[in-house]
């Protein structure tokens, strides 16, 4: 299994489409830089592409059905950081997501 990447600063809304992450299956996690408070996590079979939809339009891409999360990222991006974990399969990513969800320690725990 891969290891989590180092924490990286969240890009600005204007540069969010350059966010780096696994182009294959993987998991991402977002936290506040100063406090370490965990904000959200997610998975995808194309993790990097999914992460480019973290910001609302016109900045981000995709059609996420979670405007409150996207708005939160937009309002707090300067104090956010993210990390990623590449996985072999989407199923492996889902198993990790399930473990993260069970901890119930993220602001958005869905």
C-alpha positions as CSV (number, residue, x, y, z in Angstrom):
1,X,0.0,0.0,0.0
2,X,1.1,3.6,-0.7
3,X,1.8,6.1,2.0
4,X,0.0,9.4,2.5
5,X,1.7,12.3,0.7
6,X,3.0,15.2,2.8
7,X,0.5,18.0,3.6
8,X,0.4,20.6,0.8
9,X,-1.1,24.1,0.9
10,X,-4.5,24.3,-0.8
11,X,-4.1,26.2,-4.0
12,X,-6.0,29.5,-4.6
13,X,-9.4,29.5,-6.4
14,X,-7.6,30.8,-9.5
15,X,-5.1,28.0,-9.6
16,X,-7.2,25.1,-8.1
17,X,-7.3,23.3,-11.4
18,X,-3.6,22.6,-11.0
19,X,-4.1,20.7,-7.7
20,X,-2.0,17.6,-7.5
21,X,-3.2,14.2,-6.7
22,X,-3.2,10.6,-7.9
23,X,-4.6,10.4,-11.5
24,X,-5.8,6.9,-10.7
25,X,-7.7,5.6,-7.6
26,X,-7.0,7.3,-4.3
27,X,-8.1,9.1,-1.2
28,X,-7.7,12.8,-0.3
29,X,-8.0,14.5,3.1
30,X,-8.3,18.2,4.0
31,X,-7.4,19.9,7.3
32,X,-6.9,23.4,8.7
33,X,-3.2,24.3,8.6
34,X,-3.1,26.1,12.0
35,X,-5.4,24.0,14.1
36,X,-5.1,20.6,12.4
37,X,-8.9,20.3,12.5
38,X,-9.9,17.7,9.9
39,X,-12.4,19.1,7.3
40,X,-13.2,16.5,4.8
41,X,-12.1,13.5,2.8
42,X,-13.0,11.7,-0.4
43,X,-12.2,9.1,-2.9
44,X,-12.4,8.5,-6.6
45,X,-11.2,6.2,-9.3
46,X,-9.5,9.4,-10.7
47,X,-8.6,11.1,-7.4
48,X,-6.7,14.1,-8.9
49,X,-9.6,14.9,-11.3
50,X,-12.1,14.7,-8.4
51,X,-10.0,17.0,-6.3
52,X,-10.2,19.7,-9.0
53,X,-13.9,19.9,-8.2
54,X,-13.3,20.9,-4.6
55,X,-14.0,24.6,-5.4
56,X,-17.3,25.9,-6.7
57,X,-17.7,27.1,-10.3
58,X,-16.3,29.1,-12.0
59,X,-13.1,27.9,-10.3
60,X,-13.4,24.2,-9.9
61,X,-14.5,21.6,-12.4
62,X,-17.2,18.9,-12.2
63,X,-20.7,18.7,-11.0
64,X,-20.5,17.8,-7.3
65,X,-23.8,17.9,-5.4
66,X,-22.4,19.5,-2.3
67,X,-22.3,23.3,-2.6
68,X,-21.9,23.7,1.2
69,X,-18.6,21.9,1.1
70,X,-17.4,23.7,-2.0
71,X,-18.3,27.1,-0.5
72,X,-16.5,26.2,2.7
73,X,-13.3,25.4,0.7
74,X,-13.6,28.7,-1.2
75,X,-14.1,30.7,2.1
76,X,-11.2,29.0,4.0
77,X,-8.7,28.0,1.3
78,X,-5.9,30.1,2.7
79,X,-6.0,28.1,5.9
80,X,-6.4,24.7,4.4
81,X,-4.0,21.9,3.4
82,X,-4.5,18.6,1.8
83,X,-2.8,15.2,1.4
84,X,-3.5,12.2,-0.8
85,X,-3.0,8.5,-0.8
86,X,-2.8,6.6,-4.1
87,X,-4.4,3.1,-4.1
88,X,-4.3,0.2,-6.4
89,X,-8.1,0.1,-6.8
90,X,-11.2,2.1,-6.0
91,X,-12.2,-0.7,-3.6
92,X,-9.1,-0.2,-1.6
93,X,-9.8,3.6,-1.5
94,X,-13.4,2.9,-0.4
95,X,-12.1,0.7,2.5
96,X,-9.8,3.6,3.6
97,X,-12.7,6.1,3.3
98,X,-14.9,3.8,5.4
99,X,-12.2,3.8,8.2
100,X,-12.0,7.6,8.0
101,X,-15.8,8.0,8.2
102,X,-16.0,5.7,11.2
103,X,-13.7,8.0,13.2
104,X,-16.3,10.8,13.0
105,X,-13.7,13.5,13.4
106,X,-14.1,15.5,10.2
107,X,-16.2,18.7,9.9
108,X,-17.9,17.2,6.8
109,X,-17.9,13.5,7.7
110,X,-19.6,12.3,4.5
